[in-house]
């Protein structure tokens, strides 16, 4: 790991006062937090807690599937585990974690003093706590947790117990939190950039979050509408989705996936942004094709609104509809391919080193590309009709979301943690975390492609003997993957939060560019007292 200490320059913030001076301490600091760094930390800790809860449910699922036959749980409880695992991971872990990264890094990267609406920022975080308690607590309500799958398809949702109402209310709160956070991010980026930082000079992480925030504002109300209609069907005798009253369950699928497909990109675009920061830093080169990356990200966001029914080829869609969604889905793979090409071109003939952030970024590109190809296979209607609701689909979206979103987050954590904590993590531990995660991830999810091709349906607690071997392998891999993340918490995150490790230099990565590397490590509580003056590239502060 090479470190370069930059020349002393005017950072536009006050060096004299202590980091802890001038802000509340103890519980008040966190409960009434308005500082973007504190709120970012809260989001990340919350998300990792939910990640461990969702991961525990995943291990219970794999425990049941380790051998054929009903081993530990009845099918109803098993379906509660699968439903809650999906809801907790999507709405409780991945989305809040990326908002945590946004809170920490966007003001630092654009030279802003803080987020635009500091108190709304506080509220948008604290809404998550009752939502999470309501979601996880639904296991203890009569009838147990929701068991309709994380997509909450009607008519199953109309038959669930009271926990379904709690789940719907929890998702409303999480949606409100996402919308407030998105408004905050958009206003911050558009109005609070340092003088000289034009839109086309912003870091890619800021760009991807700006586009993600617009997506969130566009689609979270759609989800709110779908689950509110479910609620009125359950309690007020409407018949939006209830066939007994003339409703249409397939309409729910249309409304849900109109939210659900942009949601997939909401969960991956910030990871694209992180990787677009890490790859140039460790290749010692500028990002290849910055402008095309911005346009590709925007294209993905726009096209994500016209591909939703590729999840619905088996619902009796006319062939013309199947063709449209098939071609649209193939089209959306093009801007994603542009991104992969640009990352590879950035690495080409660069003087690369492979510290932990770069390992995670390269691992992300490799495994996410595999997940993209399996998605392209699912885009073809004749093939997808065979693969629909099998473990092939489970393998595909875990390659995209676990290896996509999660690996991107780990890359970002290792890249920026020295700036957050003021100490360097252990490179050996970071590399152990990466290699064991990569190996166990593939042991877990690669066999699922073959299970799906052989016809094993998802969301079933039992299966015939011919699927036994691959399921046993997947369960062993899942246990290893889960234990590896506990290792990351205990031996990487906790020592960093306690300040154990070598003091981090101001610029720990030789090739890193951006305003966040122009402030001391750890970053002061108030980063910029006055907006920094930028050089021509908007990556360095000038006196």
ABEGO torsion letter per residue (X at the ends): XBBBBBBBBBAGBBAABBAABGBBBEAAAAAABABAAAAAAAAAAAAAAAAAAAAAAAAAAAAAAABBEBAABBAAAAAAAAAAAAAAAAAAAAAAAAAAAAAAAAAAAAGBABBABAAAAAAAAAAAAAAAAAAAAAAABBGEBBAAEAAGBOAAAAABBAAAAAAAAAAAAAAAAAAAAAAAAAAAAAAABBBGBBAAABBAAAAAAAAAAAAAAAAAAAAAAAAAAAAAAAAAGBBAABAAAGBBAAAAAAAAAAAAAAAAAAAAAAAAAAAAAAAAAAAGBBBBGAAAAAAAAAAAAAAAAAAAAAAAAAAGBBAAAAAAAAAAAAAAAAAAAAAAAAAAAAABGBBBBBBAAAAAAAAAAAAAAAAAAAAAAAABAAAAAAABGBAAAAAAAAAAAAABAAAAAAAAAAAAAAAAAGBBBBAAAAAAAAAAAAAAAAAAAAAAAAAAAAGBBBGBABBBAAAAAAAAAAAAAAAAAAAAAAAAAAAAAAAAAAGBEBBBBABABAABBEAAAABBOBBBABABABBBBBBAAGABBBX
